[in-house]
Amino acid sequence: MRLRQLLLLSCLPLVSVAQENMTLQSWYSYDERAADVWGWESEDGHFYAIIGIFDGTSIVDITDPSSPIEVAFVGGPESIWRDIKTWNDHAYVVNETGGGMLIIDLSDLPGVPDTTSYTGDSLATAHNIFIDEHGIAYVIGSNRHNGGALFLDLNSDPMAPEQIGYYDVNYCHDLYVRGDTMWTAELYVGQFGVVDVSDKASPVVLATQTTPAFFTHNLWLSDDGDYL
């Protein structure tokens, strides 16, 4: 059993700070460092934590939060960074070492999941991934298109996404999409961008804004859309 401690669903940094209206239910342990965690609920009501660790992706059943159980592990290139998102019953995992984007079919959990890798357009590495409400994945900070964002449609075949466009104006470290607008964290030029992505094949920059210290690491939009 892997021995490095992970605070389930909250991750390591929060263990040393006070929580309000939160109760620690359990720990799950790894001997490799963890990079990201994402939650998913199956149709039969089971809850899973999908955790990126140094040598792969761990899937942990947390339906009973006091007794987490690893039900699957998908090995991958050793990487200190993995990022995970889900769309319907599939998980999409990127890393900064190689191998493209890992796709995991979660529908047979707790059985052994089917997996494949997406390497279209010579995709090998990426820092981050975002999936919007329409099932479009934005693969961010990759080895392609100036490190901007690769747009993939997950709807027709979730195991074989279709590339429908890309954004290559600047490297993106993070982004957020709502409706037809994409907000980009363009870390190396110290700004965020506002981009019209109504036509995924031809995104249009609407505005840019520098941020304090010229270091735009990540961003997200408030629920009411009034604040970024």
N, C-alpha and C positions, 0 to 999 in steps of 0.2 A: 504494500500500500504506500502510496506516495506520501511524504511526510511534511512538506512545507505547508504551514497552516494557511487556510483561506477562510475568511469570514464570509459565509455563504450569503450571496446576493448583495453584500455590502462592500466586499473586498477589504484588503488589508488595512489601508490607511485609516479607516473609520474606527478601528478597535481602540485607538488611543484617545478618542474624543467622545464627549457625552452625546447620547442620543435622546431625543424627545419623542415620547409615544412609540418607542420601539423596544422590543424584547428579543435578546439573542436566543435563538432556538437551538442552534447546534453549530458545530464546525465540521468542515471536510478538509482532509489533509492531503498535500502533495509534496513530493520531494523536488519538484520543479517549480519555478516561479510562474505565477499566473498573470495574464495580460488583460483579460476581458471576461465579462460574464453577460449572458443574455437569457431571458426567461421565455418559456414556451409552454402552452397548455394544449394537451391532446384532446381529441374529440371525446374520449372516454373519461375526461376529467382529471387526468394525471398532470402534475406540474413537473417541469424539468428545468434545471439550470444547465446551460451549455457554456462551458468554460474553456477558454483558450489558455493552454499552458505551453511551456517551452518546446515540447516534442509532439504536440498534437492537440486534439480537441476532446475534452471529456464531457460526457452527458450524464448528469446526475438526477435521479428521481428524487424530488423533494416534496412529493405529495404528503408524506408525513415529515414535516420539517424538523422534527426531533430525531429523525433517523434517516439521513440522506444515504442513497445507495447509487454507486456508479453502475449504470446499465450498459454503457458503451464507451469505447475509446477509439478514436480514429487517429492513427499516427500521421505525422507530417514532417516537413522540413523543420529542423531546429531553428527557432526564431524567438527573440525576446518579445516580439509583438504579434498578436493576433487580434483581429476584430471580427465580430459575429453579428449577423442580423438574421431574422426569419421572415419568410413570406408563406402564408398558409402552412403547409406541413413540410417545408424544406428550410434548411439552414444554409447560410452562405458565409464562408469563412475566408478571410484573406490574411496573408502574412508578408513579412518583409524580406524573406529569404528566397523563395522560389516556388515553382510548382503550379502557379496560377491560382484560381479561386476554387476552393473545395466546396462541393455541394453535397449535402447530406439529406437523404430522404428520411424524415422522422416518422413516417406513417406507421411503420412496423414496430416502433418502440413498445415495450422494452426488448424486443428482439433485435437481431443484428441489422443495422441500417445499411441500405444501399448507398454507395457514394460514387462520385465522379469528380473530375476537375475540368474547369473551363479555362482554356488557354487561347481562346480566339483573339485575333488581332495581336498575337504574340504576347499576351498578358502573362507575366511571370510573378510580379510582386505588387503589393499595394499596402498602404498604411491603414485604410479605413474603408468602410462601406456604409451606405445609407440606402434604405428602401422606402419609397414614398407610398402614398395611399392608393396608388394605381398599379402597384406591382412593378415599378421601374426601379432597378438597382443602379446606384451611382457608385462606381468603384473609384476610390479617391487616392491620390498620391501614389499612382502606380508607375511602372517603368515605361508607360506609353503616354503619348500626347502631352509631353512637357510636364508630366506629373499632375495633370489637371483632373478630369473626371471622365470615366467611360460610362456610357448609358446603355443598360441592358434591360430588355423586356423579358420578364419572367413568366408571363401569362400563358403563352402558347405551349411551351414545354419547360417546366421548371428545372429539369435536369440538363437542358441544352438552351440556355438563354440566347436571345437574338440581339446583336448589337444594333442600336438604332441611332447612335450619335456619340459625340464627345465634346468636352470643353477643354481647350488647350491654351487659353490666354496666359495663365499663370499656374504654378504648382498650388494645389489645394491640400491642406492638412485636414480639413473637416468641411462639411457643408450641411445645409438643411434645405429641404424642399417642401413647399406647401402650394398646392394648386399648380400653377404654371410658372412659379417664381422660385429660383434657386439662390440661396445666400451662400457665398463661398468664403472660407477662412484661408486667405492667401498669405501664409505665414512669412515666406521669404521676402515679400515686398511690403509687409506690414500693413495690409489693408483687408477689408472685406469687400466682396463684390455682390452686386444685385443683378441677376441674370434672368432674362425671359427665356424659358425653356419650353414654351408652347409648341415650338417646332424643334424636336430633339435633334434633327439633322442640321439645324442652323441656330444655335443659341445666340442671343443678343445681349451684350452687356448694357444694362440700363444706368448703372451708377457704381462708383467706388468710394470708399471712405477709409482713410488711415485711422489707426487705433493707437492708444497710448503705448509708448516704447516701440512702436512699429513692429509689433510681434502679435499677429492675429492667429492664435492657436486653435480655438474652437468657437462655435456659436450655435445658438438655437433661438427659435421664435417663441414668444409667449403665447399662451393659449388663445388670447384675444387678438393676437396679431399686432398689438400696439408697440411691443418692445422686442428688440433683437439683443 
